Amino acid sequence: MAGSNGARPDRSQSRFLCNGARKLSLLCFVIAFAALVIGGGFAEISANGAPTSLETAVVRYIILAGVVVGAIAYVIGGRIQAGRRL
C-alpha cells in the first residue's frame, strides 16, 4: 500500500513482482495468454473459418512453452524468496 507520504507501494510483498524470476514467470504467462487470444483470431481471419495446421502448431507450442517456463520460473522465484527470509 502507498504510505500517507505518497511513497510507492512495497513491491517485495507482491507475489509476482518480488524478484526477477517471478517477473519472468508473469511475462511468460502473459505471452501464453496472448498466444491463446491470437490463436483464436486465426480462425476469424482464415478463409475457411479454421486455422491451418501450422498456425495451430505454432500457437500450441508457444502456449505450452510459456506455461512450462512460467511455472518453472515461478517455483524458482519462490525458492529465492524463501531464501531471503531466512
C-alpha positions in Angstrom: 0.0 0.0 0.0 1.1 3.5 -0.6 2.1 5.4 2.5 0.5 8.6 3.5 3.6 10.4 2.3 2.9 9.4 -1.3 5.7 6.7 -1.4 5.4 3.9 -3.9 4.0 0.6 -2.7 6.4 -2.0 -1.4 6.8 -4.4 -4.4 8.6 -7.0 -2.2 5.2 -8.0 -0.8 3.8 -8.7 -4.3 3.5 -12.3 -5.4 4.8 -11.7 -8.9 6.9 -8.6 -8.5 9.1 -9.7 -5.6 12.1 -10.8 -7.7 13.3 -11.3 -11.3 12.3 -14.9 -11.6 8.7 -14.2 -10.6 8.6 -11.2 -13.1 9.8 -13.6 -15.8 7.0 -16.1 -14.9 4.4 -13.3 -15.1 5.8 -12.3 -18.5 5.6 -15.9 -19.7 2.0 -16.3 -18.6 1.1 -13.1 -20.4 2.8 -14.3 -23.5 0.9 -17.7 -23.3 -2.4 -15.8 -22.8 -1.7 -13.5 -25.7 -0.9 -16.5 -27.9 -4.2 -18.0 -26.9 -6.1 -14.9 -27.9 -4.1 -14.6 -31.2 -4.8 -18.2 -32.0 -8.5 -17.6 -31.6 -8.1 -14.7 -34.0 -6.6 -17.0 -36.7 -10.0 -18.7 -37.0 -11.6 -15.3 -37.6 -9.2 -14.3 -40.4 -8.9 -17.6 -42.2 -10.7 -18.0 -45.4 -12.5 -21.3 -44.5 -13.0 -20.4 -40.8 -10.4 -22.8 -39.4 -6.7 -22.0 -38.8 -4.1 -24.0 -40.7 -2.2 -26.8 -39.0 0.9 -24.7 -39.0 -0.8 -21.9 -37.2 -2.3 -24.3 -34.7 1.0 -25.9 -34.0 2.9 -22.6 -33.5 0.2 -21.3 -31.1 0.1 -24.6 -29.3 3.9 -24.7 -28.7 4.1 -21.0 -27.7 1.3 -21.6 -25.1 3.0 -24.8 -23.9 6.4 -23.2 -23.7 5.0 -20.1 -21.9 3.2 -22.1 -19.3 6.1 -24.5 -18.7 8.8 -21.8 -18.5 6.5 -19.6 -16.4 5.8 -22.4 -13.9 9.5 -23.2 -13.5 10.4 -19.6 -13.1 7.6 -19.2 -10.5 8.9 -22.1 -8.5 12.5 -20.8 -8.7 11.3 -17.3 -7.7 9.5 -18.8 -4.7 12.7 -20.6 -3.6 14.7 -17.4 -4.0 12.1 -15.5 -1.9 12.2 -18.2 0.8 16.0 -18.0 0.9 15.8 -14.2 1.5 13.5 -14.7 4.5 16.0 -16.9 6.4 
